[in-house]
Amino acid sequence: QVQLEESGGGSVQAGGSLRLSCAVSRSPYSSRWMGWFRQAPGLEREGVASIYTGGGSTYYADSVKGRFTISQDNAKKMVYLQMNSLKPEDTAMYYCAAGPFLYISSRAALVASSYPYWGQGTQVTVSS
């Protein structure tokens, strides 16, 4: 089992930055892949970024490439999402997710149904 707890959300003006953190209480087998997802009201949950904790491979949604960076600190059991140049359309609840798979395609890595473990979310609001 894995427990995930997100933090770092808040309100920021367009162009600003936020860093989200995900604290992971994990067995190394349950969280080989970690992902950040977001969900705005009335919309489906969408993948933002994912990372393979065993090797550092990363995938990003096209909408955030060049602006967001996913990273990890295995010693601290933390996963981060650095978000720069934020836009109003980035406003959403952001969730951390974990999955035990060794291999996943770049497409599936950003699909919510791929991940069995989820945090409660942290709200990000970007004003224009």
N, C-alpha and C positions, 0 to 999 in steps of 0.2 A: 504494500500500500504506500501511497505517496500523499503527503499533505502539502499544499501550496498556499502561500499567503502573499498577496500583492500589496505594494505600497508605492507611494510617490506620485499618485495622481493629484490633480488640482486644476485651477483655472489659470489660464495664461492668454496673453494677447497673441494675435497672429504674428508669426515670425519668431516667437519665443521658443524656449526649450524646456523639456522636462525629462527626468530620468525615472523610469519605473523600475522597481525591484521586485523580485520574486524569491521568497525564502522557501527552500525546498527541504523537507524532511523526507529523505528518500533512501530506498534501497537502490544500489547502482543498477539493478536490473530493470527497475520500473520507470526510470527517467533517463533512458539513453538519448531520447530526443525531447527537447523542450521547445515550446512555441508560445508566441504572443498572438492573441486574437483580439478582435474588437467587435462590438455590436452597438449600433446606434438604434434608437427607438424605431420600431417598425421595419427594421432591416434584418437580414440574416447575419449570423456571426461569420466574420471573415478573417482569414489568416493574414497576419502582418509580417511575421518573421519567425524563423525556426532555426535551431542550432543542435548539432549532434554533440552531446557532452563528452563523447569519447574521442573526438577528433577535431571538433571546431567547424565542421562544414556548416554553412549557413544558406538559407534561402530567404528571399524577400518578395513581398508583393510589389508589383510594378509601381503602385501608387505611393510607395514609401522609399523606394530605392534612391540612394544618395542623400536621404534625410534621416532615416532611422538606422540604428546599429544595435544588433543583438550581441550580447557577450555573456561570459560566464566566469565565475570564480569558484572552482570546484572545492577549494580549501574552505571557503565560507559557505558552500552550498547555496550559492546565489546565482540568479540569472537576471540580466539587466536589459532594458530597452531604452537606449538613448534616443530621444526624439528631438530633432532640430528643425528649424524652419517650419514650425507647426502652422497648419491651415485650419480654418473653421471646419472643413470637412473631415478633419481628424477627430472631431468631437465624438466621443463614444465611451462606453464602459470597456475597459481593457482587462483581458483575462490571461492568466498564465496557465499553460497546459503541459502535461508530461505524458510520454508514451514509452513503452518498453521495447519497441521494435529496433532491430539492428539496422535494417535498411528500409528506406522509404523514398519514393520518388519525389522529385521536386514539386510536382503538383499535389500529391497527397500530403506532403509535409505542411501544407497550408490549408488543409481541409479539417474542419473542426471534428468531424466524426472519426478521424484517425486517432484521436487522443482520448484515453479513458479517464484521465485524472485532471481535475480542474480546480482552480482557486475561485474565490468569491468575487473577484473583480475590483478594480479601482477606476473611479470616474476621471476622465480627462475632458475638459471643456476649453475650447479655443474660441476666443471672441475676435471679431473683426474690427 
